[in-house]
Amino acid sequence: CLVRDLPRLKVATLFPSAYFGQHLRVKEVEYLRFKTLRVESGVPIDVYGDGEPVCQTPIDIGVITGGLKVIAPK
């Protein structure tokens, strides 16, 4: 989910609407699907995964098909 050029206050108001998927109706919000993605920035920016620091940009991110095994009741 990519959010472009929004004032911080408007970003804060999107959080409750995200629970119901309403944030996708905002023109500055774009939902993307990808298998690989490279993130670059003019200056190094900290990158976090699940709330933990991982590295700094640039970073290549990939999705491993079948990489997560889930056990759930029928």
C-alpha distances in whole Angstrom, upper triangle without the diagonal:
4,7,10,13,14,17,16,18,16,13,15,16,12,12,15,14,10,13,14,11,13,10,9,12,12,12,10,7,6,4,6,9,11,14,14,13,15,14,17,18,21,22,21,18,18,16,15,15,15,17,19,20,19,20,20,18,19,17,17,14,15,15,19,19,22,21,21,24,24,27,27,30,30
4,6,10,11,14,14,17,14,11,15,16,12,13,17,15,13,16,17,14,14,11,10,13,11,11,8,6,5,6,7,11,12,16,15,13,14,12,14,15,18,19,19,16,17,15,16,16,17,18,20,20,20,20,18,16,17,16,16,15,17,17,21,22,24,24,24,27,27,30,30,33,34
4,7,7,10,11,13,11,8,12,13,10,12,15,14,12,16,17,14,13,10,10,12,9,9,6,5,6,9,11,14,16,19,19,16,17,14,16,16,18,19,19,17,18,16,17,18,19,19,21,21,21,21,20,18,19,19,19,18,20,21,24,26,28,27,27,30,30,33,33,36,37
4,6,9,11,13,11,10,13,15,13,15,18,17,15,19,20,17,16,12,12,13,10,9,5,6,8,11,13,17,18,21,20,17,17,15,15,15,16,18,19,17,18,18,19,20,22,22,24,23,23,23,20,18,19,19,20,20,22,23,27,28,31,30,30,33,33,37,37,39,40
4,7,9,12,10,10,13,14,13,16,19,18,17,21,22,19,18,14,15,15,12,10,7,9,12,15,17,20,22,25,24,20,20,17,17,15,17,18,19,17,19,19,21,23,24,23,25,24,25,24,22,20,21,22,23,23,25,27,30,32,34,33,33,37,37,40,40,42,43
4,6,8,6,6,10,11,10,13,16,15,15,19,20,18,16,12,14,14,10,10,7,9,12,15,18,21,23,26,26,22,22,19,20,18,19,21,21,19,20,20,21,23,23,23,25,25,26,25,23,22,23,24,25,24,27,28,31,33,35,34,34,37,36,39,39,41,42
4,5,5,6,9,10,11,13,16,16,17,20,21,20,18,15,17,17,13,13,11,13,16,19,21,25,27,30,29,25,25,22,22,20,21,21,22,20,21,21,22,24,24,23,25,25,27,26,24,23,25,26,28,27,29,30,34,36,38,36,36,39,38,41,41,43,44
4,5,5,6,9,10,11,14,15,15,18,20,19,18,14,17,18,14,16,13,14,17,19,22,25,27,29,28,25,25,22,22,20,21,21,21,18,19,19,20,22,22,20,23,22,24,24,23,22,24,25,27,26,29,29,33,35,36,35,34,37,36,39,38,41,43
4,5,5,6,9,11,13,14,15,18,19,19,17,14,17,17,14,16,14,15,18,21,23,27,29,32,31,28,28,25,26,24,25,25,25,22,22,23,22,24,24,22,25,25,27,28,26,26,28,28,30,29,31,32,35,37,38,37,35,38,37,40,39,41,43
4,5,5,6,9,11,11,13,16,17,16,13,11,14,13,10,12,11,11,15,18,21,24,26,30,29,26,27,24,25,23,25,25,26,23,23,23,23,24,24,23,26,26,28,28,27,26,28,28,29,28,30,30,34,35,36,35,34,37,36,38,37,40,41
4,5,5,7,10,10,11,14,15,14,13,10,12,13,10,12,10,10,13,15,18,21,23,26,26,23,24,21,22,21,23,23,23,20,20,19,19,20,20,19,22,22,24,25,23,23,24,24,26,24,26,27,30,31,33,32,31,33,32,35,34,37,38
4,5,6,8,10,11,13,15,15,14,11,14,15,13,16,14,13,16,18,21,24,26,29,28,26,26,23,25,23,25,25,25,21,21,20,19,21,20,18,22,23,25,26,25,25,27,26,28,26,28,28,31,33,34,32,31,34,32,35,34,36,38
4,6,7,7,9,12,13,13,11,9,13,13,11,14,13,13,16,18,21,24,27,30,30,28,28,26,27,26,28,28,28,24,24,24,23,23,22,21,25,26,28,29,28,28,29,29,30,28,30,30,33,34,35,34,32,35,33,35,34,36,37
4,6,5,6,9,10,10,8,6,9,10,9,12,11,10,13,14,17,20,23,26,26,24,26,23,25,25,27,27,27,23,23,22,21,21,20,20,23,25,26,27,26,26,27,27,27,25,27,26,29,30,31,31,29,31,30,32,31,33,34
4,5,5,7,10,10,10,8,11,13,12,15,14,12,15,15,18,20,23,26,26,24,25,23,25,25,27,27,26,23,22,20,19,19,17,17,21,22,24,26,25,25,27,26,27,24,26,25,28,29,30,29,27,29,27,30,29,31,32
4,5,6,8,9,9,9,12,13,13,17,16,14,17,17,20,22,25,28,29,27,29,27,29,29,31,31,30,27,26,24,22,22,20,20,23,25,27,29,29,29,31,29,30,27,28,27,30,30,31,30,28,30,28,30,28,30,31
4,5,6,6,5,6,9,10,10,14,14,12,15,15,18,20,24,27,28,26,28,26,29,28,31,31,31,27,27,25,23,23,21,22,25,27,28,30,30,29,31,29,30,27,28,27,29,29,30,30,28,30,28,30,28,30,31
4,5,5,6,5,8,10,11,14,14,11,12,12,15,17,20,23,24,23,25,23,26,26,29,29,28,25,24,22,20,20,18,19,22,24,25,27,27,26,28,26,26,23,24,23,26,26,27,26,24,26,25,27,26,28,28
4,6,8,8,11,13,14,17,17,14,16,15,18,19,22,24,26,25,27,26,29,29,32,32,31,27,26,24,22,20,18,19,23,25,26,29,29,29,30,28,28,25,25,24,26,26,26,26,24,25,23,25,23,25,26
4,6,8,10,11,13,17,17,14,16,14,18,19,23,25,27,26,29,28,31,31,34,35,33,30,29,27,25,24,22,23,26,29,29,31,32,31,32,30,30,27,27,25,27,27,27,27,25,27,24,26,24,25,26
4,6,6,8,10,13,14,11,12,11,14,16,19,22,24,23,26,25,28,28,31,32,31,28,27,25,23,22,21,22,26,27,28,30,30,29,29,28,27,24,24,23,25,25,26,26,24,26,24,26,25,26,27
4,5,6,8,11,13,10,12,12,16,18,22,25,26,25,27,26,28,29,31,32,32,29,28,26,25,25,23,24,28,29,30,31,31,30,31,29,29,26,27,26,28,28,29,29,28,30,28,30,28,30,30
4,5,6,9,9,7,9,10,14,16,20,23,24,22,24,23,25,25,28,29,28,25,25,23,22,22,21,22,25,26,27,28,28,26,27,26,26,24,25,24,27,27,28,28,27,29,28,31,29,31,32
4,5,8,9,6,7,7,11,14,17,21,22,21,23,22,24,25,27,29,29,26,26,24,23,23,22,23,26,27,28,29,28,26,27,26,25,23,23,22,25,25,27,27,26,29,28,30,29,31,31
4,6,9,7,9,10,14,17,20,24,25,24,26,25,27,27,29,31,31,28,29,27,26,26,26,27,30,31,31,32,31,29,30,29,28,26,27,26,29,29,30,31,30,32,31,34,32,34,34
4,6,5,8,11,14,18,21,25,25,23,25,23,25,24,27,28,29,26,27,25,25,25,25,26,29,29,30,30,29,27,28,27,27,26,27,26,30,30,32,32,31,34,33,35,34,36,37
4,5,7,11,14,17,20,24,24,22,23,22,23,23,25,27,28,25,27,25,26,26,27,27,30,30,30,30,29,26,27,27,27,25,26,26,30,30,32,33,32,35,34,37,36,39,39
4,7,10,13,17,19,23,22,20,21,19,20,19,21,23,24,22,23,22,23,24,24,24,27,27,27,27,25,23,23,24,24,23,24,25,28,29,32,31,31,34,34,37,36,39,39
4,7,10,13,16,20,20,18,19,18,19,20,22,24,24,21,22,20,21,21,21,22,25,25,25,25,24,22,22,22,22,20,22,22,25,26,28,28,27,30,30,33,32,35,35
4,6,10,13,17,17,15,17,16,18,19,22,24,24,21,22,20,20,20,21,22,25,25,24,25,23,21,21,20,20,18,19,19,23,23,25,25,25,28,28,31,31,34,34
4,7,10,14,15,14,16,16,19,20,23,25,24,22,22,20,19,19,19,21,23,24,23,24,23,21,21,20,19,16,17,16,19,20,22,22,22,25,25,28,27,30,30
4,7,10,11,11,13,14,17,19,22,24,23,21,21,19,19,18,19,21,23,23,22,22,22,20,19,17,16,14,14,13,17,17,20,20,20,23,24,27,27,30,30
4,7,9,10,13,14,18,20,24,25,24,22,22,19,19,18,19,21,23,23,22,22,22,20,19,17,15,12,11,10,13,13,16,17,17,20,21,24,25,28,28
4,6,7,11,13,16,19,23,24,23,21,21,18,19,17,19,21,22,22,20,21,21,18,17,15,12,10,8,8,11,12,15,15,17,20,21,25,26,29,29
4,7,11,13,17,20,24,25,23,22,22,18,19,17,19,22,22,22,19,20,20,18,17,14,11,8,6,5,8,9,12,13,15,18,20,24,25,28,29
4,7,10,13,17,20,22,20,19,19,16,17,16,18,21,21,20,17,17,17,15,13,11,7,6,4,6,9,11,15,14,17,20,22,26,28,31,32
4,7,10,13,17,18,17,16,16,14,15,15,17,19,19,18,16,15,15,12,11,8,6,5,6,9,12,15,18,17,19,23,24,28,30,33,34
4,6,10,14,15,14,13,14,12,15,15,18,20,19,17,15,13,12,9,7,6,4,6,9,12,15,18,21,20,22,25,27,31,33,36,37
4,7,11,12,11,10,11,10,13,14,17,18,18,15,13,12,10,6,5,5,6,8,11,14,18,20,23,22,23,27,29,32,34,37,39
4,7,9,8,9,11,11,14,16,20,20,19,17,15,12,9,6,4,7,9,11,15,18,21,24,27,25,27,31,32,36,37,41,42
4,5,6,7,10,11,15,17,21,20,20,17,16,13,10,6,7,10,12,14,18,21,24,27,30,28,29,33,35,38,40,43,45
4,7,9,12,14,18,21,24,23,22,19,18,15,12,9,9,13,16,18,22,25,28,31,34,32,33,37,38,42,43,47,48
4,6,10,12,16,19,22,21,20,17,16,13,9,8,9,13,16,18,22,25,28,31,34,32,33,37,38,41,43,47,48
4,7,9,13,16,19,18,17,13,13,9,6,5,7,10,14,16,20,23,26,29,31,29,30,33,35,38,40,44,46
4,6,10,13,16,15,14,11,11,8,5,5,8,10,14,15,19,21,24,28,30,27,28,31,33,36,37,41,43
4,7,10,13,11,10,7,8,6,4,7,10,10,14,14,18,20,23,26,28,25,25,29,30,33,35,38,40
4,7,10,9,8,6,6,5,5,7,9,8,11,11,14,17,19,22,24,21,22,25,26,30,31,35,37
4,6,6,5,4,5,7,9,10,13,11,13,12,15,16,18,21,23,20,19,23,24,27,28,32,34
4,5,5,6,6,9,11,13,14,12,13,11,13,14,16,18,19,16,16,19,20,23,25,28,30
4,6,8,9,13,15,16,18,16,16,14,15,15,17,19,19,16,15,18,18,21,22,26,28
4,7,9,12,14,16,18,16,18,16,18,18,20,23,23,20,19,22,22,24,25,29,31
4,6,10,12,15,17,15,17,16,18,19,20,23,23,20,19,22,23,25,27,30,33
4,6,9,12,14,13,15,15,17,19,21,24,25,21,21,24,25,28,30,34,36
4,7,10,12,10,12,12,14,16,18,21,22,19,19,23,24,27,30,33,36
4,7,9,8,11,12,15,18,19,23,25,21,22,26,27,31,33,37,39
4,6,7,11,12,16,19,21,25,27,24,25,28,30,33,35,39,41
3,5,9,11,15,18,21,24,26,24,25,29,31,34,36,40,41
4,7,10,13,17,20,23,26,23,25,29,31,34,36,40,42
4,6,10,13,16,19,22,20,21,25,27,31,33,37,38
4,7,10,13,16,19,17,19,23,25,29,31,35,36
4,7,10,13,16,14,16,20,22,25,27,31,32
4,7,10,12,11,13,17,19,23,25,29,30
4,6,9,8,10,14,16,20,22,25,26
4,6,5,8,11,14,18,20,24,25
4,5,8,10,13,16,18,22,22
4,6,7,10,13,15,19,19
4,7,10,13,16,20,21
4,6,10,13,16,18
4,7,10,13,15
4,6,10,12
4,7,9
4,6
4
